[in-house]
């Protein structure tokens, strides 16, 4: 093994382990305080880009995670990693976020009452690290495809689509849109 690549591989493994632990604390353990205190820097920043939800600083993020994120996750929520790229201080993960919209999901669809419909949403997380902690998260998702799946946005006259967007991310054999 080339010794020049060993430090990068070790750093990448460290970041990947930390990110996986952070996600486990959010999605499985469901402990806001432990998530923030054990995996994030003193002044972390989280921005869910499509809805401008999240927070800055530990106090804001503990409040956000404990009131608007963790308890709003539907019980059937899953995330499927499609790809992950890790640099020296940044991780980019492409994933599919799946859940049933059985409650108001503040961070994802603020103000939208539950529809009972199942969602599959292409999502990208860009995570920045400082030392051995998470400094920031920018989370992007295709809000239009979520709104189409919920029946809240009509794709017939717009250049958007529904669940087929997620399906195409994981199945390259599916056809492209006709132009």
FENHUNOR-V218726 format. One record per residue. RES is the residue in one small letter. SS is DSSP state (hx for helix, st for strand, lp for the rest). PSI is psi in whole degrees, -180 to 180 (999 if undefined). D_CENTER is the distance of its C-alpha to the mean C-alpha in Angstrom with 1 decimal. Layout:
BEGIN
res | ss | psi | d_center
RES | SS | PSI | D_CENTER
RES | SS | PSI | D_CENTER
END
This chain:
BEGIN
res | ss | psi | d_center
x | lp | 138 | 33.9
x | lp | 122 | 33.9
x | hx | -23 | 33.8
x | hx | -28 | 32.1
x | hx | -15 | 28.9
x | hx | -48 | 28.9
x | hx | -39 | 27.6
x | hx | -43 | 24.6
x | hx | -40 | 23.9
x | hx | -43 | 24.3
x | hx | -44 | 22.0
x | hx | -42 | 19.3
x | hx | -39 | 19.7
x | hx | -46 | 19.6
x | hx | -42 | 16.3
x | hx | -43 | 14.8
x | hx | -43 | 16.3
x | hx | -45 | 15.1
x | hx | -44 | 11.4
x | hx | -41 | 12.0
x | hx | -44 | 14.1
x | hx | -48 | 11.6
x | hx | -38 | 9.1
x | hx | -41 | 12.4
x | hx | -35 | 13.6
x | hx | -53 | 10.8
x | hx | -26 | 10.7
x | hx | -55 | 14.3
x | hx | -35 | 16.5
x | lp | 48 | 15.0
x | lp | 103 | 16.8
x | hx | -47 | 15.7
x | hx | -46 | 18.7
x | hx | -39 | 18.4
x | hx | -51 | 14.7
x | hx | -50 | 15.8
x | hx | -36 | 19.3
x | hx | -17 | 18.9
x | hx | -5 | 16.0
x | st | 153 | 16.0
x | st | 175 | 18.9
x | st | -34 | 21.3
x | st | 69 | 19.8
x | st | 165 | 16.0
x | st | 128 | 14.1
x | st | 128 | 10.7
x | st | 116 | 10.3
x | st | 100 | 8.2
x | lp | -50 | 10.4
x | lp | -29 | 11.4
x | lp | -1 | 12.5
x | lp | 46 | 13.3
x | st | 157 | 12.2
x | st | -140 | 11.7
x | st | 168 | 14.7
x | st | 128 | 16.9
x | lp | 155 | 18.9
x | hx | -43 | 18.8
x | hx | -50 | 20.6
x | hx | -43 | 18.3
x | hx | -37 | 15.2
x | hx | -41 | 17.0
x | hx | -48 | 18.0
x | hx | -51 | 14.7
x | hx | -40 | 13.1
x | hx | -24 | 16.5
x | hx | -34 | 17.1
x | hx | -14 | 14.2
x | hx | -71 | 11.1
x | hx | -50 | 12.5
x | hx | -12 | 15.5
x | hx | -6 | 13.9
x | lp | 121 | 11.8
x | lp | 151 | 14.2
x | lp | -28 | 16.1
x | lp | 15 | 15.3
x | lp | 132 | 11.4
x | st | 155 | 10.5
x | st | 132 | 8.0
x | st | 117 | 10.2
x | st | 129 | 10.0
x | st | -45 | 12.1
x | st | 158 | 12.8
x | st | 130 | 12.5
x | st | 132 | 14.7
x | st | 126 | 15.9
x | lp | -164 | 18.4
x | lp | -41 | 20.5
x | lp | 23 | 18.1
x | st | 144 | 14.9
x | st | 135 | 12.3
x | st | 124 | 10.4
x | st | 127 | 8.4
x | st | 131 | 8.5
x | st | 168 | 7.4
x | st | 122 | 8.4
x | st | 124 | 7.1
x | st | 140 | 10.5
x | st | 167 | 12.5
x | st | 131 | 15.8
x | lp | 71 | 16.0
x | lp | 5 | 18.6
x | lp | 165 | 18.1
x | lp | 124 | 17.1
x | lp | 88 | 13.4
x | lp | -51 | 13.9
x | lp | -29 | 10.6
x | lp | -44 | 9.7
x | lp | 65 | 13.4
x | lp | 133 | 15.6
x | lp | -2 | 19.2
x | lp | 115 | 18.8
x | lp | 155 | 20.8
x | lp | 138 | 19.9
x | lp | -16 | 21.0
x | lp | 2 | 20.8
x | lp | 150 | 19.3
x | st | 139 | 16.9
x | st | 144 | 13.8
x | st | 116 | 12.2
x | st | 122 | 9.7
x | st | 133 | 9.1
x | st | 149 | 5.8
x | st | 131 | 6.2
x | st | 128 | 5.3
x | st | 113 | 8.8
x | st | 128 | 10.0
x | st | 140 | 13.7
x | st | 147 | 16.1
x | st | 116 | 19.6
x | lp | -126 | 21.8
x | lp | 29 | 20.2
x | st | 161 | 17.6
x | st | 129 | 14.2
x | st | -39 | 15.4
x | st | 157 | 12.5
x | st | 128 | 8.9
x | st | 116 | 8.5
x | st | 122 | 5.3
x | st | 142 | 7.1
x | st | 163 | 7.5
x | lp | 91 | 11.0
x | hx | -36 | 12.3
x | hx | -44 | 15.7
x | hx | -34 | 15.1
x | hx | -45 | 13.7
x | hx | -35 | 16.9
x | hx | -46 | 19.1
x | hx | -30 | 18.1
x | lp | -5 | 18.9
x | lp | 19 | 22.2
x | lp | -7 | 21.7
x | lp | 127 | 21.9
x | lp | 116 | 24.7
x | hx | -3 | 23.9
x | hx | -31 | 27.7
x | hx | 19 | 28.4
x | lp | 153 | 25.2
x | lp | 58 | 23.6
x | lp | 168 | 20.5
x | lp | 176 | 19.9
x | lp | -129 | 18.2
x | lp | -24 | 17.0
x | hx | -25 | 18.9
x | hx | -46 | 16.2
x | hx | -42 | 13.9
x | hx | -39 | 17.2
x | hx | -31 | 18.2
x | hx | -39 | 15.2
x | hx | -11 | 16.3
x | lp | 94 | 20.0
x | lp | -14 | 21.7
x | lp | -14 | 25.0
x | lp | 150 | 24.1
x | lp | 154 | 26.0
x | lp | 164 | 24.9
x | lp | 141 | 25.6
x | lp | 138 | 29.3
x | lp | 999 | 30.2
END
